[in-house]
Amino acid sequence: MEILITEMHREDGDVVLDMMRKFYTSPAVITDGSEEIFEANIENCLGGSPYVEGFVFIVEDKIIGYGITARGYSTEFGGECIWLEDIFIEAEYRGRGIGSKFIQYVKARYPDKILRLETEHDNADALKLYKRLGFKELPYLEMVCSGD
């Protein structure tokens, strides 16, 4: 099975939007998101933001997943970092190395950057993948303030 990873394009938006709805209602994330957030994410991936990039995973001319990266800086690690924000693969394609290939793609694209990500403790398959690829757990409690 040949897997193509490419930057997200405008014509990919509806397919990725449907995938975001699945991803954000899955056990992989805590929040449910919203249509407004999903649409903003896609718009920002398509060039509206210098901080975020969107990618699609294609098998036989069909989009079977997507990934989103975000740029940041870590004072803790003293350098720029790339956050792996979303990695979603349709259920029937999971376990075929697509997540690994995407992470390797990002590592090659940003060889001198620190890679970071978040996942749920009960996302066992993802945790095994991330640890196998060299990620280490950080014992932080993450907090957020939306400014409301």
C-alpha positions in Angstrom: 0.0 0.0 0.0 1.5 3.3 -1.1 0.9 6.2 1.2 1.2 9.8 -0.1 1.5 12.6 2.4 0.9 16.0 0.9 0.0 19.5 2.1 -3.7 20.1 2.5 -5.4 22.0 -0.4 -8.7 23.8 -0.5 -10.4 20.9 -2.3 -9.5 18.7 0.7 -11.4 20.8 3.1 -14.8 19.0 3.2 -13.2 15.6 3.7 -10.9 16.9 6.4 -13.8 18.6 8.1 -15.7 15.3 8.3 -12.6 13.7 9.8 -12.2 16.4 12.4 -15.7 15.7 13.5 -14.8 12.1 14.1 -11.5 12.9 15.7 -12.9 15.4 18.2 -15.7 13.1 19.3 -13.3 10.2 19.8 -11.5 9.1 23.0 -8.3 10.5 21.5 -9.1 14.1 22.7 -10.8 15.6 25.7 -12.6 18.5 24.0 -15.4 18.1 21.4 -14.4 21.2 19.4 -17.0 23.0 17.3 -17.8 23.7 13.7 -16.4 27.2 14.1 -13.1 25.8 15.4 -12.9 23.1 12.7 -13.5 25.6 10.0 -10.9 28.0 11.5 -8.4 25.2 11.7 -8.8 24.3 8.0 -8.7 28.0 6.9 -5.5 28.5 9.0 -4.0 25.4 7.5 -4.7 26.7 4.0 -2.5 29.7 4.4 -4.3 31.9 6.9 -1.6 31.5 9.6 2.1 31.3 9.7 1.9 29.0 12.7 0.0 26.0 11.4 0.2 23.5 8.5 -2.3 20.9 7.4 -1.5 17.6 5.6 -3.5 14.8 4.1 -2.7 11.1 3.9 -3.7 9.6 0.5 -4.1 6.0 -0.5 -5.2 5.2 -4.1 -6.4 8.8 -4.7 -8.5 8.7 -1.5 -7.9 10.9 1.6 -7.7 8.4 4.5 -6.4 10.8 7.2 -5.0 14.1 8.0 -2.4 15.8 10.3 -1.9 19.3 11.6 1.3 20.8 12.9 1.9 24.0 14.8 5.0 26.0 15.3 6.1 27.1 18.8 9.1 27.8 21.0 10.1 26.0 24.1 12.1 27.9 26.8 12.4 24.6 28.6 14.2 23.0 25.7 15.8 26.2 24.3 14.5 26.0 20.8 11.7 26.0 18.3 9.3 23.1 18.4 6.7 21.6 16.1 3.5 20.4 17.8 1.8 17.5 16.3 -1.7 18.8 16.9 -3.9 16.4 15.1 -3.2 13.0 13.7 -6.3 11.2 12.4 -6.5 8.0 10.3 -9.7 6.4 9.3 -10.3 3.2 11.3 -9.9 0.7 8.5 -6.4 2.1 7.7 -5.0 2.2 11.3 -2.2 -0.1 12.2 -0.6 0.1 8.8 2.3 2.5 9.5 0.6 5.7 8.4 1.0 7.5 11.7 4.7 6.5 11.8 5.2 7.7 8.3 3.6 11.0 9.1 5.8 11.5 12.1 8.9 10.6 10.1 7.8 13.0 7.4 7.5 15.8 10.0 10.9 14.9 11.5 12.5 15.1 8.0 10.7 18.3 7.2 12.0 19.9 10.5 15.2 18.0 11.3 16.5 20.6 13.8 13.2 21.1 15.7 11.8 19.6 18.8 8.7 17.5 18.2 5.9 17.7 20.9 2.4 16.2 21.1 -0.4 15.5 23.5 -2.4 12.4 23.8 -4.8 10.8 26.3 -3.5 8.2 28.8 -6.0 5.6 27.6 -5.0 6.0 23.9 -2.9 2.9 24.2 -2.1 2.3 20.5 -1.0 5.9 20.0 1.1 5.8 23.2 2.9 2.7 22.0 3.6 4.3 18.6 4.9 7.6 20.1 7.1 5.8 22.6 8.5 3.5 19.8 9.3 6.7 17.8 11.3 8.2 20.7 8.8 10.4 22.4 9.0 10.6 26.2 6.2 11.4 28.7 6.4 14.7 30.5 4.5 14.7 33.8 2.7 18.0 33.3 -0.8 19.1 34.1 -1.9 21.1 31.1 -4.1 24.1 31.7 -5.9 26.4 29.3 -7.6 29.8 29.5 -9.7 30.8 26.6 -9.9 34.5 27.5 -13.7 34.5 27.9 
